[in-house]
Amino acid sequence: MQLQAEQGKTPVSSGNAITFEDIEAAAVRIGGEALATPLLRHPLLDERTGARVFIKAENLQRSGSFKFRGAFNCLNLIPEEARPRGVVACSSGNHAQGVAASAQLLGMPATIVMPADAPAIKLERTRGYGATVVTYDRETEDREAIAAALCAQTGATLVHPYNDPAVIAGQGTVGLEMAAQATALGVELDHVLACTGGGGLSSGIALAMASRSPSTLFHTVEPELFDDYKRSLEAGTRLSNAAKSGSICDALMSVSPGEIGFSILRKLAGEGVSVSDEEVLDAVAFAFRELKLVVEPGGAAALAAVLSGKLPIANAAVGIVLTGGNIDPQMMVKVLSR
């Protein structure tokens, strides 16, 4: 795709199309800054699930989640003359940090619109990367309207958290790495599961797998109250969630599937999965106690799906993505005191 930027808009391609070649180009573009996260395996997890489970640990990524990949790829594509006007993004925290960290590296000002009830650690770290944080009430205010007004005032470029081809291409590098790492281990993955909000990561992974590991079946994983992708894939059209809040998975509470991501996943995804908050809490505790990994609730949804037996995966080779590790200390105390 040919990516270009206009004032107040994210770099987009003609028709918002995205190809596997875009993911390959993104991998080169972000290679000097994004970490190649490990693909891990633990015998206890295999024993619990009856499968061979391979963990893509994006909780160890720069800024604490996969979001750095898409943000850095997107910001790199903003023309030099537009960079002094900066960027604006909306996020509950992980995209916020990814954009803020990327902007800091590239010497660009960043303003992030974040919900007032976002985890304190995410608000703090976003500011720590030098970004200006504008908070809003998720129940009564429209974050996209706030972001649009900021772009109109400053001429900044809007970096959408998931409905942008440059962001999706960057997130797709997770799948590109995962497929290569599995191949190096002599493994052909039967299933891959990823925590899903708006679908930028999931659609990027599904697209990468379709090219590099076409026999692999991709699955979205969402909180029960925010299972818009699961329902949308079943219906064949984009559906919305009634709730705006109410899950511990703050990173996965999107209103509805992104248009671009859904156009990819409706062709490439298998059955969607949803998990309860209790199952997610159990997964966060399992990751900490047994895998020695710190994972936030939204980043543990895929792990929760395999631990709770949401898919028939006995004897299968299964890849899961731990998407983020930016857990609030108070939430970790809650997890470990159960």
C-alpha positions as CSV (number, residue, x, y, z in Angstrom):
1,M,0.0,0.0,0.0
2,Q,1.1,3.6,-0.5
3,L,0.9,5.4,2.8
4,Q,0.6,9.2,3.0
5,A,-0.4,11.6,5.7
6,E,-2.7,14.6,5.7
7,Q,-3.1,17.2,8.3
8,G,-5.3,15.9,11.2
9,K,-5.4,12.4,9.8
10,T,-3.5,9.2,10.2
11,P,-1.5,7.9,7.3
12,V,-3.8,5.8,5.2
13,S,-3.7,3.8,2.0
14,S,-5.9,3.9,-1.0
15,G,-9.1,2.1,0.1
16,N,-7.5,1.3,3.5
17,A,-6.2,-2.0,2.0
18,I,-3.4,-3.8,3.8
19,T,-1.3,-6.6,2.5
20,F,1.3,-9.0,3.9
21,E,4.0,-7.0,2.2
22,D,2.9,-4.0,4.4
23,I,3.6,-6.1,7.5
24,E,7.0,-7.1,6.1
25,A,7.8,-3.5,5.4
26,A,6.7,-2.6,8.9
27,A,9.0,-5.2,10.4
28,V,12.0,-3.5,8.7
29,R,10.8,0.0,9.8
30,I,10.4,-0.8,13.5
31,G,13.3,-3.3,13.7
32,G,15.7,-0.9,15.3
33,E,13.4,0.0,18.2
34,A,10.8,-2.7,18.8
35,L,11.9,-5.8,20.7
36,A,11.7,-9.3,19.1
37,T,9.8,-10.8,22.0
38,P,10.3,-14.5,22.9
39,L,8.0,-17.5,22.1
40,L,7.9,-19.4,25.4
41,R,6.7,-22.7,26.6
42,H,6.1,-24.2,30.1
43,P,5.4,-27.8,30.9
44,L,2.8,-26.9,33.5
45,L,0.7,-25.0,31.0
46,D,0.9,-28.0,28.6
47,E,-0.2,-30.2,31.4
48,R,-3.1,-28.0,32.4
49,T,-4.4,-27.7,28.8
50,G,-3.5,-31.0,27.3
51,A,-2.0,-29.1,24.4
52,R,1.4,-27.7,23.4
53,V,1.1,-24.0,24.2
54,F,3.5,-21.4,22.9
55,I,3.4,-18.0,24.5
56,K,4.2,-14.9,22.6
57,A,5.3,-12.5,25.4
58,E,4.3,-9.1,24.2
59,N,4.0,-8.0,27.8
60,L,7.8,-7.8,27.6
61,Q,7.6,-5.4,24.6
62,R,8.9,-1.8,24.8
63,S,6.3,0.4,26.7
64,G,4.8,-2.9,28.1
65,S,2.6,-4.0,25.2
66,F,2.4,-4.8,21.5
67,K,1.0,-1.3,20.9
68,F,4.5,0.1,20.5
69,R,4.8,-1.7,17.2
70,G,1.9,-0.2,15.4
71,A,2.5,3.3,16.9
72,F,6.1,3.4,15.9
73,N,5.3,2.2,12.4
74,C,2.6,4.7,12.0
75,L,4.5,7.7,13.3
76,N,7.5,6.8,11.1
77,L,5.2,7.3,8.1
78,I,4.3,10.9,9.0
79,P,6.1,13.3,6.7
80,E,8.9,15.3,8.2
81,E,7.1,18.6,7.6
82,A,4.0,17.4,9.6
83,R,5.9,16.1,12.6
84,P,6.3,19.4,14.5
85,R,2.5,19.6,14.7
86,G,2.6,16.4,16.7
87,V,0.1,13.5,17.1
88,V,-3.1,12.9,19.0
89,A,-4.4,9.5,20.1
90,C,-7.2,8.0,22.1
91,S,-6.5,5.2,24.5
92,S,-7.2,3.6,27.9
93,G,-3.4,3.2,28.3
94,N,-1.4,0.8,26.1
95,H,-1.8,2.6,22.8
96,A,-1.3,5.8,24.8
97,Q,2.1,4.6,26.0
98,G,3.0,3.2,22.6
99,V,2.3,6.5,20.9
100,A,3.9,8.6,23.6
101,A,7.1,6.4,23.6
102,S,7.3,6.5,19.8
103,A,6.7,10.3,19.7
104,Q,9.5,10.8,22.3
105,L,11.9,8.7,20.2
106,L,11.0,10.7,17.0
107,G,11.0,14.1,18.7
108,M,7.3,14.8,18.2
109,P,4.8,16.3,20.6
110,A,2.0,14.0,21.7
111,T,-1.4,14.5,23.2
112,I,-3.3,11.5,24.5
113,V,-7.0,11.4,25.3
114,M,-7.5,8.9,28.1
115,P,-10.5,7.9,30.3
116,A,-10.3,9.3,33.8
117,D,-10.8,5.8,35.2
118,A,-7.8,4.3,33.3
119,P,-5.3,2.5,35.6
120,A,-3.1,5.0,37.4
121,I,0.1,3.3,36.2
122,K,-1.0,3.8,32.6
123,L,-1.8,7.5,33.1
124,E,1.5,8.0,35.0
125,R,3.7,6.2,32.4
126,T,2.0,8.0,29.5
127,R,2.9,11.4,31.1
128,G,6.4,9.9,31.9
129,Y,7.1,9.6,28.1
130,G,6.5,13.3,27.8
131,A,2.9,13.3,26.5
132,T,0.2,15.7,27.5
133,V,-2.8,13.7,28.9
134,V,-6.4,14.9,28.4
135,T,-8.9,12.9,30.5
136,Y,-12.6,12.3,29.8
137,D,-15.6,10.4,31.3
138,R,-16.2,7.3,29.2
139,E,-19.9,7.2,30.2
140,T,-20.7,10.8,29.2
141,E,-18.0,12.1,26.8
142,D,-17.0,11.1,23.2
143,R,-13.2,10.6,23.1
144,E,-13.1,10.7,19.3
145,A,-14.8,14.1,19.3
146,I,-12.3,15.4,21.8
147,A,-9.4,14.1,19.7
148,A,-10.8,15.6,16.5
149,A,-11.1,19.0,18.2
150,L,-7.5,18.8,19.3
151,C,-6.4,17.9,15.8
152,A,-8.4,20.8,14.4
153,Q,-6.8,23.2,16.9
154,T,-3.2,22.1,16.4
155,G,-3.0,20.5,13.0
156,A,-1.7,17.3,14.7
157,T,-2.0,13.9,13.1
158,L,-4.6,11.5,14.6
159,V,-3.2,8.0,15.4
160,H,-6.2,5.7,15.7
161,P,-5.6,2.8,18.1
162,Y,-6.8,0.1,15.6
163,N,-8.6,1.3,12.6
164,D,-5.6,2.4,10.6
165,P,-3.6,0.3,8.1
166,A,-0.2,1.5,9.3
167,V,-1.1,0.6,12.8
168,I,-2.4,-2.8,11.8
169,A,0.7,-3.5,9.7
170,G,2.9,-2.7,12.7
171,Q,0.8,-5.0,15.0
172,G,1.0,-7.7,12.3
173,T,4.7,-8.1,13.0
174,V,3.7,-10.0,16.1
175,G,2.3,-12.7,13.8
176,L,5.3,-12.5,11.5
177,E,7.7,-13.1,14.4
178,M,5.5,-15.8,15.9
179,A,5.3,-17.8,12.7
180,A,9.1,-17.6,12.2
181,Q,9.8,-18.6,15.8
182,A,7.4,-21.6,15.5
183,T,9.1,-22.7,12.3
184,A,12.5,-22.5,13.9
185,L,11.2,-24.8,16.6
186,G,9.9,-27.2,14.0
187,V,6.3,-26.5,15.0
188,E,3.2,-25.9,12.9
189,L,0.7,-24.0,15.0
190,D,-2.9,-25.4,14.8
191,H,-4.4,-22.4,16.5
192,V,-3.4,-18.8,17.5
193,L,-5.4,-16.8,20.0
194,A,-5.0,-13.1,20.8
195,C,-6.7,-10.7,23.1
196,T,-9.0,-8.5,21.0
197,G,-10.3,-5.0,21.4
198,G,-10.8,-3.1,18.2
199,G,-9.0,-5.7,16.2
200,G,-5.8,-4.1,15.0
201,L,-3.6,-6.7,16.5
202,S,-5.9,-9.6,15.7
203,S,-6.3,-8.7,12.0
204,G,-2.6,-8.1,11.6
205,I,-1.7,-11.4,13.1
206,A,-4.4,-13.2,11.1
207,L,-3.1,-11.6,7.9
208,A,0.5,-12.6,8.7
209,M,-0.5,-16.2,9.6
210,A,-2.5,-16.5,6.4
211,S,0.7,-16.0,4.4
212,R,3.3,-17.6,6.6
213,S,1.3,-20.4,8.3
214,P,-1.9,-20.9,6.2
215,S,-3.1,-24.0,8.1
216,T,-3.2,-22.0,11.4
217,L,-6.7,-21.0,12.6
218,F,-6.8,-17.6,14.3
219,H,-9.3,-16.8,17.2
220,T,-10.3,-13.5,18.8
221,V,-10.6,-13.5,22.6
222,E,-12.7,-10.9,24.4
223,P,-14.3,-10.1,27.8
224,E,-17.8,-11.4,28.1
225,L,-19.4,-7.9,28.2
226,F,-17.4,-6.8,25.2
227,D,-17.6,-9.7,22.8
228,D,-18.5,-7.6,19.8
229,Y,-16.0,-9.4,17.5
230,K,-17.3,-12.8,18.5
231,R,-20.9,-11.8,17.8
232,S,-20.0,-9.8,14.7
233,L,-18.1,-12.7,13.1
234,E,-21.1,-15.0,13.8
235,A,-23.5,-12.4,12.3
236,G,-21.3,-11.5,9.4
237,T,-21.7,-7.8,10.1
238,R,-20.3,-5.3,12.6
239,L,-22.2,-5.2,15.9
240,S,-21.7,-3.0,19.0
241,N,-21.5,-3.5,22.7
242,A,-24.2,-2.1,24.9
243,A,-21.8,-1.5,27.8
244,K,-19.1,1.2,27.9
245,S,-17.5,0.0,31.1
246,G,-17.7,-2.9,33.5
247,S,-14.7,-5.2,32.8
248,I,-11.3,-5.5,34.5
249,C,-9.9,-5.8,30.9
250,D,-9.7,-2.0,30.4
251,A,-7.6,-2.5,27.2
252,L,-10.3,-4.5,25.5
253,M,-13.4,-2.4,26.0
254,S,-13.9,-1.2,22.4
255,V,-17.4,-0.2,21.3
256,S,-17.4,-2.2,18.1
257,P,-15.0,-3.9,15.7
258,G,-12.8,-1.6,13.6
259,E,-13.9,-1.4,10.0
260,I,-10.5,-2.4,8.5
261,G,-9.8,-5.1,11.0
262,F,-13.3,-6.7,10.6
263,S,-12.9,-6.7,6.8
264,I,-9.8,-8.9,7.4
265,L,-11.0,-11.1,10.2
266,R,-14.4,-12.0,8.7
267,K,-12.4,-13.8,6.0
268,L,-9.5,-15.2,8.1
269,A,-10.7,-15.8,11.7
270,G,-12.2,-18.9,13.2
271,E,-14.6,-19.1,16.1
272,G,-14.4,-16.2,18.5
273,V,-14.1,-16.8,22.3
274,S,-15.2,-14.8,25.3
275,V,-13.9,-15.0,28.9
276,S,-15.2,-13.9,32.3
277,D,-13.4,-11.5,34.6
278,E,-13.0,-14.4,37.1
279,E,-11.3,-16.5,34.3
280,V,-9.0,-13.6,33.5
281,L,-8.0,-13.1,37.2
282,D,-7.1,-16.7,37.4
283,A,-5.0,-16.4,34.3
284,V,-3.2,-13.3,35.6
285,A,-2.4,-15.2,38.8
286,F,-1.3,-18.3,36.9
287,A,1.0,-16.2,34.7
288,F,2.6,-14.6,37.8
289,R,2.8,-17.7,40.1
290,E,3.7,-20.4,37.5
291,L,5.1,-18.7,34.4
292,K,6.8,-15.9,36.3
293,L,5.3,-13.3,34.0
294,V,3.6,-10.1,34.9
295,V,0.5,-9.6,32.7
296,E,-2.4,-7.2,32.9
297,P,-6.0,-8.4,32.8
298,G,-6.6,-7.4,29.2
299,G,-3.3,-9.0,28.2
300,A,-4.2,-12.3,29.8
301,A,-7.5,-13.0,28.0
302,A,-6.0,-15.5,25.5
303,L,-4.3,-17.3,28.3
304,A,-7.6,-17.4,30.2
305,A,-9.3,-18.9,27.1
306,V,-6.9,-21.9,27.0
307,L,-6.8,-22.4,30.8
308,S,-10.6,-22.4,31.0
309,G,-11.0,-24.8,28.1
310,K,-13.0,-22.5,25.8
311,L,-11.7,-24.3,22.6
312,P,-11.1,-28.0,22.0
313,I,-7.3,-27.9,21.8
314,A,-6.2,-31.3,23.2
315,N,-3.0,-32.5,21.5
316,A,-2.9,-29.3,19.4
317,A,0.0,-26.8,19.0
318,V,-1.5,-23.5,20.2
319,G,0.0,-20.0,20.1
320,I,-1.3,-17.4,22.5
321,V,-0.3,-13.7,22.8
322,L,0.1,-12.1,26.1
323,T,-0.6,-8.6,24.8
324,G,0.4,-6.4,27.8
325,G,2.0,-6.2,31.2
326,N,0.9,-2.8,32.4
327,I,-1.0,-3.9,35.5
328,D,-1.9,-1.5,38.2
329,P,-0.3,-2.5,41.5
330,Q,-3.7,-2.5,43.3
331,M,-5.0,-5.0,40.7
332,M,-2.1,-7.3,41.3
333,V,-2.7,-7.2,45.0
334,K,-6.3,-8.2,44.3
335,V,-5.1,-11.0,42.0
336,L,-2.7,-12.4,44.5
337,S,-5.0,-12.2,47.5
338,R,-7.6,-14.5,46.0
